[in-house]
Amino acid sequence: MSYKTEFLPRARKELMEAWDWYDDRWIGLGDRFMREVEKKVQQIEKTPERYAERRKGFRETKINVFPSLQ
């Protein structure tokens, strides 16, 4: 079965803010962050049961290379 990822508007906004934050620290780091996010999303789409379901139908994981901005 193939799954599709959907980013809600709030998540999209947070993702872009994180990209900006990382890119402000080092040019190109925001792009590296986005590539890591894309890899993780692809992993979740392939095997979603490996990741925590925080709410029905919503899975969550951390991007290992990058720390949380909170």
N, C-alpha and C positions, 0 to 999 in steps of 0.2 A: 504494500500500500504506500502511496506517495502522499506526503503531507506538504502543506503550503504554510509559509510563515507570513504573518500579518503584523506589522508594527502599528499600534494605535498612535494617534496624533501625539499624545504625551510622551510615548516611548521614542517616537521619531525626533521630537524636540530634544529630549535628553541625549539621544545619540548624537545629534548635531552639536549640542553644547559640549559634549565630551570630546568630539572631534576638534572643535575650536580650542578647547582647553589644552589638549595635547599638542596641537599644532602651534599654539602660542609659546609653548615651552621649547619646541624644536621643530623646525620646518620639516615636514614629511612624517613626523610622528603621528599626526592625525590620520594620515593615509594608512600607516602601518596598523594603527588601532582598528580602522574600518576593515582592513583585510582580515584581522584576527576575529572580529565580530562576524564577518561573512563566513569564515571557516566554521565557527562555532554554530551558527545558524544552520549551515549545511549538515553538520553532525546531528543536530537536534532533529532536523527533517528526516534523516535516514533512520535514526534509532531513538525516537522520543522517549521511550520507556526508560532509558538510561538517566534521564534528567528529572529533577524534582518537579512535580506538578503542584504549583502554589495555589492555584484555583482551578476549578474544572475547565479543562481545555487550555490552560496556560502553563507553559513550562519555563523554567528559569535555570540559569547557570552563570558562573563567573567566567570572565575572560582572564585566563591564568596569567598572561604576560603583563596585564595592566591592572594597577590597583584601583579600587573604588574611589570616586571623587568626593564621596560624602564623608 
